[in-house]
């Protein structure tokens, strides 16, 4: 069975290497020296931010269990994190448009460092505070940095196509290479050096502090709409009206929620899916394989976005359909392959089939991130970019909280089947987005600061 793991891992690594080394001039985007300097600075900061996040992920559950908390208590801590991201994170993230995106990125660093510090305490209340802070930080991570990048990119008058290069490299490094390195480094701290499960959190705090210092030293501030004095409630109203009145933005939000909701469900369920009878599986090795698959997807996305055809709106339909098929595999194998009744042992034949399918799904995740970033840069208005992006995370966080709360209520096959249906719906919505994005504009777009005067009397 170990041979199978190494074959899958080796195949993924070989494909990634071939994709990166075989790029031709048609696959590359010619850029300027000024842009390369700007891009490299952003990639360094973003990689440090993602490293700080990835270092913590594998050890959160383990740390709570070493403090003596059971599955129910740990589940409540996780629900608190996603709930915090939905409520407080949305508010704090939306302030980025009004108070500044650079300031919001610094706030992310401070908030996450404080969350890491709380991990030293075995007291449940303090750990709960840490989860709330972590939820706020997560919202800032997935909105403020992207908002700052797009605004700064446009302010410096760089070519619009060059954004796709930054997006794909950010996913390749932050969601791929850094995830693997962070996992190995965390394992080194906990197992090799025997520093305990809190050591990765201390390392994450140090890395985040370094990233924050670089932001303070090298980044300039940018805002959504600094001339507008709208309060936060009015800002929410205008953002909600913008989403409701622009079908492209509404579709984009629905697509993102459906895909990310399915992705986070997959994160919770892949382990029991591959070891339903407590089979011995190399979790760290499989995780590294998934991250390699994600790197493969981001590398492929870079090639696709470097060309004028096919458009992002077009190829993402296929990505969602393939994702839907891969997450249906656990349901299919449960019907076609007789499950083993022997406890322990190596991964079953059905598990091997699912592992290959899950690697394909992770490759789709690698394509999804830079592609959705590019579509957001095209369709979401600059004035309230962070606010609208955090609006998109509200249904996602509700969905994940419901999944966590009912994780034992339904069989795994039903959960994966539900995610498969969600991804199929996402492909249909993506088709609709492509159709309406091809239509010629019948009227000029109205800036949000002009809409706000119309929106305020509605008393929503």
C-alpha positions in Angstrom: 0.0 0.0 0.0 2.9 2.3 0.7 3.9 1.9 -3.0 0.5 3.2 -4.0 0.9 6.3 -1.9 4.4 7.0 -3.4 3.1 6.4 -6.9 0.3 9.0 -6.5 2.6 11.5 -4.8 5.3 10.9 -7.4 2.9 11.3 -10.3 1.5 14.6 -8.9 5.1 15.9 -8.4 6.1 14.9 -11.9 3.1 16.6 -13.5 3.6 19.8 -11.5 7.3 19.8 -12.6 6.5 19.2 -16.2 3.8 21.9 -16.3 6.2 24.5 -14.8 9.2 23.6 -16.9 7.4 23.2 -20.2 5.9 26.7 -20.3 6.4 28.4 -23.7 6.2 32.1 -24.5 2.5 31.6 -25.2 2.0 30.5 -21.6 3.9 33.4 -20.2 2.9 37.0 -19.7 5.4 39.7 -20.5 5.5 42.2 -17.6 7.6 45.2 -16.5 10.3 45.3 -13.9 8.2 47.6 -11.7 5.3 45.1 -11.7 7.7 42.2 -10.9 9.0 44.0 -7.9 5.4 44.8 -6.7 4.3 41.2 -7.4 7.2 39.7 -5.5 6.6 41.9 -2.5 3.0 40.9 -2.4 3.8 37.2 -2.8 6.3 37.3 0.0 3.8 38.9 2.4 0.9 36.7 1.3 3.1 33.6 1.6 4.0 34.5 5.2 0.3 35.1 6.0 -0.7 31.7 4.6 2.3 30.0 6.3 1.0 31.4 9.6 -2.4 30.0 8.9 -1.2 26.6 7.6 1.0 26.0 10.6 -1.9 26.1 12.9 -4.5 24.0 11.0 -3.2 20.4 11.5 -2.7 20.9 15.3 -5.9 22.8 16.4 -8.0 19.6 17.1 -4.9 17.8 18.5 -4.1 20.6 20.9 -7.7 20.8 22.3 -7.7 17.0 22.8 -4.4 17.2 24.8 -6.1 19.7 27.1 -8.7 17.0 27.8 -11.7 18.3 25.8 -14.0 15.8 24.1 -15.4 15.8 20.6 -18.5 17.8 21.6 -16.6 20.6 23.3 -14.1 20.8 20.4 -17.0 20.9 17.9 -18.4 23.9 19.7 -15.0 25.6 19.5 -14.9 25.1 15.8 -18.5 26.3 15.4 -17.6 29.4 17.4 -14.7 30.1 14.9 -16.9 29.9 11.8 -19.7 31.8 13.6 -17.3 34.6 14.5 -16.1 34.7 10.9 -19.7 35.2 9.8 -20.7 37.9 12.3 -17.7 39.8 13.7 -15.4 39.0 10.8 -17.9 40.5 8.3 -18.1 43.7 10.2 -14.4 44.1 10.8 -13.6 43.0 7.2 -16.1 45.6 5.8 -14.3 48.4 7.7 -11.4 47.8 5.4 -13.2 49.7 2.6 -13.7 52.7 4.9 -10.6 52.6 7.2 -8.1 51.2 4.7 -7.1 47.8 3.4 -3.4 48.0 4.6 -4.7 48.7 8.1 -7.1 45.7 7.8 -4.1 43.5 6.8 -2.2 44.7 9.9 -5.3 44.0 12.0 -5.3 40.4 10.6 -1.7 39.9 11.9 -2.5 41.3 15.3 -5.7 39.4 15.7 -4.2 36.1 14.6 -1.2 36.6 16.9 -3.5 37.1 19.8 -5.4 34.0 18.8 -2.1 32.0 18.8 -1.3 33.3 22.3 -4.6 32.0 23.7 -3.5 28.5 22.8 -1.2 28.4 25.8 -4.1 28.3 28.1 -6.1 25.1 28.8 -9.1 27.1 30.0 -12.1 26.7 27.8 -13.2 30.3 27.9 -9.8 31.6 26.8 -9.7 29.0 24.0 -13.2 30.2 23.0 -11.9 33.8 22.8 -9.0 32.5 20.6 -11.5 30.8 18.2 -13.5 34.0 17.9 -10.3 36.0 17.2 -9.3 33.3 14.7 -12.6 33.6 12.9 -12.2 37.4 12.5 -8.7 36.9 11.2 -9.9 34.3 8.6 -12.4 36.8 7.2 -9.6 39.4 6.9 -7.2 37.0 5.3 -9.7 36.1 2.5 -10.8 39.6 1.7 -8.5 42.4 2.8 -5.3 41.2 1.1 -7.0 40.6 -2.2 -8.8 43.9 -2.0 -5.5 45.7 -1.3 -3.8 44.0 -4.2 -6.4 44.8 -6.8 -6.7 48.5 -5.7 -2.9 48.9 -5.6 -2.5 47.1 -8.9 -5.0 49.5 -10.6 -3.6 52.6 -8.8 -0.2 51.8 -10.3 -1.7 51.4 -13.8 -0.5 47.9 -14.4 -2.0 45.8 -17.1 -5.2 44.1 -16.0 -4.1 40.8 -17.4 -1.1 40.8 -15.1 -3.4 40.4 -12.1 -4.0 36.8 -13.1 -0.3 36.1 -12.9 -0.2 37.3 -9.3 -3.4 35.4 -8.4 -2.0 32.1 -9.8 1.4 32.5 -8.1 -0.3 33.4 -4.8 -2.3 30.1 -4.9 0.7 28.1 -6.1 2.8 29.3 -3.2 0.3 30.1 -0.5 -2.1 27.2 -0.9 0.4 24.7 -2.2 4.1 24.9 -1.5 3.8 26.8 1.8 1.1 24.3 3.0 3.5 21.4 2.4 6.5 23.2 4.0 4.3 24.4 7.0 3.1 20.8 7.6 6.7 19.5 7.5 7.9 22.3 9.8 5.1 21.8 12.3 5.8 18.0 12.4 9.5 18.9 13.0 8.6 21.1 16.0 6.1 18.8 17.6 7.5 15.3 16.9 11.2 15.7 16.2 12.0 18.5 18.7 9.3 17.4 21.1 8.2 21.0 21.8 4.6 20.1 22.2 1.4 20.8 20.2 1.5 24.6 21.0 4.9 25.1 19.3 3.4 25.5 15.8 1.2 28.3 17.1 4.2 30.1 18.5 6.0 29.7 15.2 2.9 31.0 13.4 2.9 34.1 15.6 6.5 34.8 14.8 6.0 34.5 11.1 2.9 36.7 11.2 4.9 39.3 13.1 7.6 39.3 10.4 4.9 39.7 7.7 3.3 42.6 9.6 6.7 44.3 9.8 7.1 44.0 6.0 3.5 45.4 5.4 4.2 48.4 7.7 7.5 49.1 6.0 6.6 48.6 2.3 2.8 48.9 1.7 0.9 52.0 1.0 -2.7 52.5 2.1 -5.7 52.3 -0.2 -9.5 52.7 0.4 -12.7 51.7 -1.2 -14.4 55.1 -1.2 -12.6 57.6 1.1 -14.7 60.5 -0.1 -18.0 58.9 1.1 -18.9 59.4 4.8 -21.4 56.6 4.9 -21.6 54.8 8.3 -21.2 51.0 8.5 -24.9 50.2 8.4 -25.4 52.3 5.2 -22.4 50.7 3.7 -24.0 47.2 4.3 -27.2 48.4 2.8 -25.5 49.7 -0.4 -23.5 46.5 -0.7 -26.6 44.4 -0.3 -28.4 46.4 -2.9 -25.4 46.2 -5.3 -25.5 42.4 -5.0 -29.3 42.2 -5.5 -29.3 44.6 -8.4 -26.4 43.1 -10.4 -27.0 39.5 -11.4 -23.3 38.8 -12.2 -22.3 39.7 -8.6 -25.1 37.7 -7.1 -24.2 34.7 -9.3 -20.5 35.0 -8.3 -21.4 35.0 -4.6 -23.6 31.9 -5.0 -21.0 30.1 -6.9 -18.3 30.9 -4.4 -20.5 29.8 -1.5 -21.4 26.5 -3.1 -17.9 25.6 -4.0 -16.2 26.7 -0.7 -19.0 25.1 1.4 -18.3 21.8 -0.4 -14.6 22.3 -0.1 -14.7 22.8 3.7 -17.1 19.8 4.1 -14.5 17.8 2.2 -11.8 18.9 4.6 -13.9 17.5 7.5 -14.8 14.3 5.8 -11.9 13.0 3.7 -10.2 11.2 6.7 -13.3 9.0 7.7 -14.0 8.5 4.0 -10.6 7.0 3.4 -10.5 5.0 6.7 -14.1 4.0 7.5 -12.9 0.9 9.4 -10.0 2.7 11.2 -7.6 1.7 8.4 -4.1 3.0 9.0 -3.5 5.8 6.5 -0.6 8.3 6.3 -2.5 11.5 7.0 0.5 13.8 6.6 1.5 12.1 3.4 -2.0 12.3 1.9 -2.3 15.9 2.9 1.0 16.7 1.1 -0.3 14.9 -1.9 -3.5 17.0 -1.9 -1.4 20.2 -1.7 0.7 19.0 -4.6 -2.6 18.5 -6.6 -3.6 22.0 -5.7 -0.3 23.3 -7.0 -0.9 21.4 -10.2 -4.3 23.1 -10.5 -2.9 26.6 -9.9 -0.1 26.0 -12.5 -2.8 24.9 -15.0 -4.9 28.0 -14.2 -1.9 30.2 -14.8 -1.6 28.8 -18.3 -5.3 29.1 -19.0 -5.5 32.7 -17.8 -2.4 33.7 -19.8 -4.4 33.1 -23.0 -7.4 35.0 -24.4 -9.3 31.7 -24.9 -10.9 29.9 -23.2 -12.3 32.6 -20.9 -12.4 32.0 -17.2 -16.2 32.0 -17.3 -16.1 29.1 -19.8 -13.6 26.7 -18.4 -14.9 27.0 -14.8 -18.1 25.2 -15.9 -15.9 22.1 -16.7 -14.0 22.5 -13.4 -17.3 22.5 -11.4 -18.6 19.4 -13.3 -15.4 17.5 -12.7 -15.5 18.5 -9.0 -19.0 17.3 -8.7 -18.1 13.9 -10.2 -15.1 13.4 -7.9 -17.1 14.1 -4.7 -19.7 11.6 -5.9 -17.1 8.8 -5.8 -17.6 7.9 -2.1 -21.3 7.3 -2.8 -20.6 5.3 -6.0 -17.9 3.1 -4.4 -20.1 2.4 -1.4 -22.6 0.8 -3.8 -20.2 -0.9 -6.3 -17.4 -2.0 -3.9 -18.2 -4.2 -1.0 -17.0 -2.5 2.1 -14.4 -4.3 4.2 -15.6 -5.5 7.7 -12.1 -6.0 9.0 -10.9 -3.3 11.4 -7.5 -1.7 10.9 -5.2 -2.8 8.1 -4.3 -0.8 5.0 -6.5 1.3 2.8 -9.2 -0.6 0.9 -9.6 -0.7 -2.9 -12.5 1.7 -2.6 -10.4 4.0 -0.6 -7.7 4.0 -3.3 -10.2 5.0 -5.9 -11.5 7.7 -3.7 -7.9 9.0 -3.0 -7.3 9.4 -6.7 -10.6 11.2 -7.1 -9.9 13.5 -4.1 -6.6 14.5 -5.7 -8.5 15.5 -8.8 -10.8 17.5 -6.6 -7.8 19.3 -5.0 -6.5 20.1 -8.5 -9.9 21.7 -9.2 -9.5 23.7 -6.0 -6.1 24.9 -7.3 -7.8 26.1 -10.5 -10.7 27.6 -8.6 -8.8 30.1 -6.4 -7.0 32.2 -9.0 -10.0 31.9 -11.3 -12.5 33.2 -8.8 -10.1 36.0 -7.8 -9.9 37.1 -11.4 -13.7 37.1 -11.8 -14.1 39.0 -8.5 -11.6 41.6 -9.8 -13.8 42.0 -12.9 -17.3 42.1 -11.5 -17.1 43.5 -7.9 -17.0 47.3 -7.7 -13.9 48.8 -6.0 -15.8 51.0 -3.6 -17.0 48.2 -1.4 -14.9 45.2 -2.5 -14.1 44.0 1.0 -17.7 44.4 2.2 -19.2 42.5 -0.7 -16.5 39.7 -0.4 -17.4 39.3 3.2 -21.1 39.2 2.3 -20.2 36.2 0.2 -18.8 34.4 3.2 -22.0 34.7 5.3 -23.9 31.7 3.6 -20.6 29.8 3.5 -20.1 30.1 7.3 -23.7 29.2 8.0 -23.4 26.2 5.8 -20.2 25.0 7.5 -21.7 25.6 11.0 -24.7 23.4 10.0 -22.4 20.7 8.7 -20.3 20.7 11.9 -23.4 20.6 14.1 -24.9 17.7 12.2 -21.7 15.9 11.2 -22.9 12.7 12.9 -26.5 12.9 11.8 -26.1 11.7 8.2 -23.9 9.0 6.6 -20.7 10.3 4.9 -22.0 9.1 1.5 -25.1 11.4 1.9 -22.9 14.3 2.8 -20.6 13.8 -0.2 -23.7 13.4 -2.4 -25.1 16.7 -1.2 -21.7 18.4 -2.0 -21.8 16.8 -5.4 -25.2 18.3 -6.1 -24.0 21.7 -4.8 -21.1 21.7 -7.3 -23.4 20.6 -10.1 -25.6 23.6 -9.3 -22.5 25.8 -9.3 -21.7 24.7 -12.9 -25.2 25.7 -13.9 -24.8 29.1 -12.3 -21.4 29.5 -13.9 -23.1 28.8 -17.3 -25.6 31.5 -16.6 -22.7 33.9 -15.6 -20.9 33.2 -18.9 -24.1 33.9 -20.9 -24.9 37.2 -19.3 -21.3 38.4 -19.2 -21.3 38.0 -23.1 -24.3 40.3 -23.5 -23.5 43.9 -24.5 -24.1 46.5 -21.8 -27.4 48.4 -22.4 -26.7 51.1 -19.9 -23.7 52.7 -18.2 -22.7 51.4 -14.8 -23.7 53.6 -12.0 -20.9 54.0 -9.3 -21.9 52.9 -5.9 -21.3 56.3 -4.3 -24.1 57.6 -6.7 -26.3 54.7 -5.9 -26.0 55.3 -2.2 -28.1 58.5 -2.3 -30.8 56.5 -4.0 -30.5 53.6 -1.6 -30.6 55.5 1.7 -34.3 56.4 1.6 -35.3 52.8 1.1 -35.1 52.1 4.9 -34.2 48.5 4.4 
